[in-house]
């Protein structure tokens, strides 16, 4: 699955390289970026990161045509502490422009995409994103590049959310000096979701780290369980976007309604 996503990004990376050679990359975002990690850790209880995801490879269309700005307002009013924004076009039917459309509601934004080239970090730095996602397994052949991208992100004031699937991934994340760890409960080979992945890994959390549980959370009791285990946040997309009433679903998940 990840190699399929990597291939889908090649044209974008070639375009970025052409722009870099011509000196036409967009300017770095001049505004202040709120701290993504602090928004989760400082909440005082388990936080919800609400995700904007119009479609996915496993589900197809989830909620296409829903204006990003409208959903950002729903998320801000529904008790979310941050917003995850899908920006991959081919499989998730999303756009980098969604980061701009969802800015301005007081919540830090996470760019969620398949990022593995320094120019993609530079591209993200030209947006109001506060953080970006880096998936450890996309660097299996060159783990030193993961550390390079974390350093690159830090230079632009971006935080890196580093995604892991197992203990081996976690070790590579720590070698790269990751501070925000996201555990993905989805098996990439079968696309099945198992919350036992998060339950099994959380015991290895270190005090200086912020941990996020991602994929498969559908109920408030699951959110509370992950909080009790030690996670600072749950990232939830499909359950909200696929609900007939996303606002009500988010309030139920956050306990705010």
N, C-alpha and C positions, 0 to 999 in steps of 0.2 A: 504493500500500500504506500509506504513512504517513498519508494523509488518512483512510483507512478506520480506522486505529488511533486517530487523533485523534477521529473521530466517536464511537468506542466509549467514550471517556473523558469525554464531555460530561456524562453523568448523574452520574458520580462528582464532577466539578468543581462541578456545581450543588449537590450535597449538601454539599460542603466549604464553599461560599459560604454556604449556609444555616446551617451550624454556626458559621462565623466570625461571622455577624450575631448569632447567639444567644449567642455567647461559650462555645460548648460544644466547641471543638476539644480533642482530647486533649493533655495536658501534654507538653512536650518531654521526651524520654528523659533521665533523670537520670544514667545511667551513663557510663562512659568509653568513647569510641569508639577502637578501635585504628586506626592509620594504614594506610589501604589502599595508598597509594603506597609507603610505607616497607616494607611487607610484600613487595612485588614487587622493589623496587630493592635491598633489603637481603638478598635471598635468596642472591645471589652467583652464580647461574646462572639459566637460563631457568625461570620459574615457571609453574605451571599454575593457572588459576582454574577450578575445577570448577563447572559450572552445574546448578542444579536446574530442569528444564524438563519438566513432565509431558506437554505437547503443543505443537504449533506449527501455523501455518497451512499450511505446505508438507507436513508429515508427518502431521498429525492426531495421534492418540494416540501417545505415545512410551513413557511408563512411568507410566500413571495408577495411582493407588491406592497408590503407594509412599510411606510416611510420610516427610515432610521431615526429621524428627529422625534417622531411620535413615540417610538419605542423608548428612546432615551428619556423622554418625559415620564413615561410609565415606570421605567426603572428607578428614576430619581424619586418619584412619589411613592413607590412601593416598598421602599426600605433597602434597596440594593446599596452596597458600599462601593462598588466599582462596576464597570462595564467591560466585558470582553467583546471585541468587534472582529468578526471574521472579515478578512479582506481578500481571500482567494477567489478568483473569478470562475474558473472552469467547473470545479466540483461543488463549490459552496455558493456560487452565483452571487458573489459579493464584490466589493470594490474598496480600494484604498480611500476613496472619497467619503466613505461612511464615517471615518474617524473625524472628519471635519463636521459632518452633519450631526454627529452625536456629542460634539463638544459643547460646552457652555451650560451644563446642567449640574456642575459642582462635583462630578464623580470622575476619578481617574480612569483613563482608558487603557486597555490592554490590546495591542495589535496581535491578533491570533492568525498566523499564517505559517507557511513552510519556508523558513528563513535559514539560509546556510552560507550566504555570501556577504562580505563586509559592505558591499554597496546596498544591500537590502536594509542593513542597519542605518546607513546614511539616508536611504529613502524614508525610513521610519522617522528619523530625526527631523525631517521636513514637515512632519505632521504634529498635531497636539497630543499624540500618544504619550502616556506616562511610562509605559512598559511594553515589552515585546516578548513573544514566546520563542524559545529555542528548545527543540526536541533532541534529546541526547542521541537517539538512535540515528539521526541524520548525520552524525559526526563519528559513527563507529569506525570508519576507516581512517579518520584524522582527528582524534579527540583534541589535539592542540588547537584546532581551528575553533572549537567551542570556546576555549579560554580566550582566544583572540577576539571573538565576537562579544564576549562579556565585557572585555576591556574597552572595546570600541563603543559599546552601548553606554558604558559609564562615562566616557568622555563627552557624550552628548546629553548627559543628565537623564538617560533612560535606564530603567531597571529591567533586569532580565528574569523572566519566569522560566525556569528550566524544567522541562517535562521528563518524567521517568516512568518506566513501566515495571521495573524490578530492581532488586538490590544491586545488580551490576551497573545498571544505569545510574543509580544513586551514587555509587562510588565515583563514576566518571564525572557526574555533576559536581561533586565536592572537590575533585581534583582541579576542576575549572574554576573553583571558588564561587560556586552558586550560593546565593543566600535565600532565594525564593524557590521552593521545590513544589512542583505540581505533579501529583500522582494521577495518572490516567488509568481508569479501571477498564478501559476497552482493550480487548485482545485484538491486535492488528491483523492477525491471520484469519480470525473467524468473525471479527467485529462484534462478538458477544461481550457483554458487560458483566463484571463481577466485583461487587463492593469489597470482597475479601482481599482484593489487591491492596486497597487502602488500609484495611484492617491489619493486614500482615506487615506493611512497611512502616506504619506510623511509630512503632516501637523503636525505630532507629533514628527518630528525629533528634536533632541537637537544639539546645536552648537558643542559639543565635539564629536559627532558621525560621522562616515563615513557610508553612505548608498549606497547600490547596488540594482538596479532593475534587477530581473532575470526572464526569461521565457517570450516568446511572442514578443520579439523585432525583427522586420524584416526589418525596414527601417530607414534611416538617420533621417527623421523628427521625428520619435518616440524617437530616441536617444536624439535629441535636446530638445524635450519636457520634457523628464525626467531630463535632465540637468537644464532646466529652473525651474522645480518644486523643485529642491534642491538635487537630487541624484548626487553623485560623479562619479558613473559608472553604466554601463549596462553590465551584463554578458550575452553573446550571444554564443550559441553553434550550435543548429540545423540549423539556417539560414545560417551559414558559412559552416559547415560540409556537409550540404545537397545541397549546391550550385554546379552547374557544374564548376564554376570557383571560388573557395574559396578565392583566392588572390584578385580578383576584388571585390567580395562581401564585404570582410573586408575593403578594401579601401573606398568603398561607405559608409559603416557604420561608419567608423572613420572620413570620410571627408578628407582623405589624398590623394585621387586619382581623 
